[in-house]
Amino acid sequence: MSVRQTSNTGQVSARARGLTHTDPADVPLQDALTAVGDPVRRTILRALAAVPDWAKACGTFDLPVTKATRSHHFAVLRAAGLIEQRDEGARRLNRLRRKEFDAAFPGLLDLVLREETLGASP
């Protein structure tokens, strides 16, 4: 099930008309694995896990990709039920949907977020 984003007034902003959020329970396992399989998307997820909900705008991520590619990565994460986005003025803010994703795929997000420590030598 996808949900269209609305503002605090219940209106869909012109910018957000195409912005939908997928319930993680509706995401096939392969789509979830594909979403977390990309290193740029894992960087986004780790950055969101380190800050409070709605504290990080799309343009504030330090990513080695173009703006168009960045947009694609956010779309993949939304489609996999990993993030939720909302517009506030000219900024698009992000939230990691950890609780919802963990209910659908227990332990997967924990592995992604611990990736750097799992590969480290003792």
WOLINLIN-V909653 format. One record per residue. RES is the residue in three letters. PHI is phi in whole degrees, -180 to 180 (NA if undefined). OMEGA is omega as a letter, one per 40 degrees, with the letter a starting at -180 (999 if undefined). NEAR is the number of other C-alpha atoms within 10 Angstrom. Layout:
RES|PHI|OMEGA|NEAR ; RES|PHI|OMEGA|NEAR
This chain:
MET|NA|i|10 ; SER|-105|a|14 ; VAL|-124|i|10 ; ARG|-81|a|12 ; GLN|-76|i|20 ; THR|-125|i|16 ; SER|-80|i|12 ; ASN|-61|a|8 ; THR|-89|a|6 ; GLY|88|a|8 ; GLN|-90|i|11 ; VAL|-87|i|16 ; SER|-70|i|16 ; ALA|-59|a|7 ; ARG|-69|a|11 ; ALA|-100|a|17 ; ARG|-56|a|12 ; GLY|-93|a|11 ; LEU|-86|i|20 ; THR|-124|a|19 ; HIS|-123|a|21 ; THR|-92|i|19 ; ASP|-70|a|21 ; PRO|-56|i|26 ; ALA|-66|i|16 ; ASP|-95|a|13 ; VAL|-94|i|18 ; PRO|-65|a|12 ; LEU|-55|a|14 ; GLN|-60|i|9 ; ASP|-66|i|15 ; ALA|-64|i|22 ; LEU|-66|i|13 ; THR|-62|a|13 ; ALA|-63|a|23 ; VAL|-87|a|22 ; GLY|-78|a|12 ; ASP|-94|a|11 ; PRO|-63|i|11 ; VAL|-67|i|17 ; ARG|-67|i|20 ; ARG|-64|i|19 ; THR|-62|i|17 ; ILE|-61|a|22 ; LEU|-63|i|22 ; ARG|-65|i|17 ; ALA|-64|i|15 ; LEU|-69|i|22 ; ALA|-67|a|16 ; ALA|-89|a|12 ; VAL|-130|i|12 ; PRO|-65|i|11 ; ASP|-54|i|14 ; TRP|65|a|17 ; ALA|-96|a|11 ; LYS|-124|i|18 ; ALA|-87|a|18 ; CYS|-55|a|16 ; GLY|-74|a|13 ; THR|-97|i|9 ; PHE|-80|i|13 ; ASP|-90|a|11 ; LEU|-123|a|14 ; PRO|-87|a|9 ; VAL|-135|i|11 ; THR|-73|i|9 ; LYS|-62|i|12 ; ALA|-64|i|8 ; THR|-68|i|13 ; ARG|-59|i|18 ; SER|-59|i|14 ; HIS|-61|a|13 ; HIS|-62|i|19 ; PHE|-64|i|20 ; ALA|-64|i|19 ; VAL|-64|i|18 ; LEU|-65|i|25 ; ARG|-64|a|24 ; ALA|-64|i|23 ; ALA|-88|i|26 ; GLY|78|a|27 ; LEU|-85|a|27 ; ILE|-131|i|25 ; GLU|-124|a|23 ; GLN|-128|i|21 ; ARG|-145|i|18 ; ASP|-94|i|19 ; GLU|-131|a|13 ; GLY|63|a|9 ; ALA|-87|a|8 ; ARG|-100|i|13 ; ARG|-108|a|16 ; LEU|-94|a|19 ; ASN|-127|i|22 ; ARG|-139|i|20 ; LEU|-77|a|25 ; ARG|-91|a|19 ; ARG|-60|a|19 ; LYS|-61|a|13 ; GLU|-67|a|16 ; PHE|-69|i|22 ; ASP|-62|i|16 ; ALA|-66|a|11 ; ALA|-84|a|19 ; PHE|-135|a|19 ; PRO|-56|i|12 ; GLY|88|a|11 ; LEU|-65|a|14 ; LEU|-66|i|21 ; ASP|-59|i|12 ; LEU|-62|i|13 ; VAL|-64|a|17 ; LEU|-72|i|17 ; ARG|-96|a|11 ; GLU|-50|a|13 ; GLU|-65|a|10 ; THR|-81|i|10 ; LEU|-68|a|11 ; GLY|-87|a|8 ; ALA|-76|i|7 ; SER|-80|i|5 ; PRO|-68|999|5
